[in-house]
Amino acid sequence: MIEVKNICKTLPNGKQLLKDISFSVKQGEFVGILGSSGAGKTLTLRCLNGLLKPDSGEVLVSNSNGEMQNISTLNKKNLRIARSKIGVIFQGYNLVKRLSVLENIMIGKLGQINPWRSIFYGFTDAEAAAAMEVLERFKMAHLANNPTGSLSGGEMQRVAIARAMFQEPQVLLADEPISNLDPGNAQMIMELIAPLAATVPVIGVFHQPEMTAKYCTRVIALKEGRIIYDGKPELNNAQLNEIYGEELQKVITKIAEPELNALNTTNANEAI
């Protein structure tokens, strides 16, 4: 479980970027964070894994013993331990392209092994076997020895997801995981991520409301650093307009025609 309590972030010039952000996500939930550019989506996500420290408030994440700890106040050593149990899927994959797929999977546990082993990538045969099991789970075992740089964008994102799950995380974060992908690969990645919520809370930042409506169990919307919506993932036109404002048309034009028709059908049904 992860619980966020009244986190705030302010620039030195006094501009507030995050304003009393509060929510909690438990196992079984796949929560999508929506909002226009500059709304605070990625800033919020960075606070959730300790990459950014809020000026006030708490980010409570359950550790391996099921105890809640405030990662915003941990020292460097304990934060490293805590972050080793927070899986992150990045927009740009963050893979080492010169290494093999299997090696990239094992890198997911660098934060959990002895620092001297980390320096020299000293993984055991048992760890390699466990990494292969994860690749088999994601139907990528046949690519284990391939250079990661030779893969397609969709394949690299699948490797990134497998690496995050190899960490055996307490929570899984996804930072715009489908923004660089074509509609077909985007759907495939969402179909991989959504079932993971059965075992670990999943929180993702997205720009595609049609995808969060289809795959997420809940949506949180930010505007100017505040939460303005927290509820069902299906949003009507009025709600989308409130969230995106002038950017709405840009968001809508990126939606594939079948998905746009599905959104319009949902909105029409709500209006009846």
Buried (B, 14 or more C-beta within 10 A) or exposed (E): BBBBBEBBBBEEEEEBBBBBBEBEBEBEBBBBBBBBEBBBBBBBBBBBBBBBBBEEBBBBBBBEEEEEBBBBEBEEEBBBBBBBBBBBBBBEBBBBEEBBBBBBBBBBBBBBBEEEBBEEEEBEEEBBEBBBEBBEEBEBBEBBEBBBEEBEBBBBBBBBBBBBBBBBBBBBBBBBBBBBBEBEBBBBBBEBBBEBBEEBBBBBBBBBBBBBBBBBBBBBBBBBBBBBBEEEBBBBBEBBEBBBEEBBEEBBEBBBEEBBEBBEEBBEEEEE
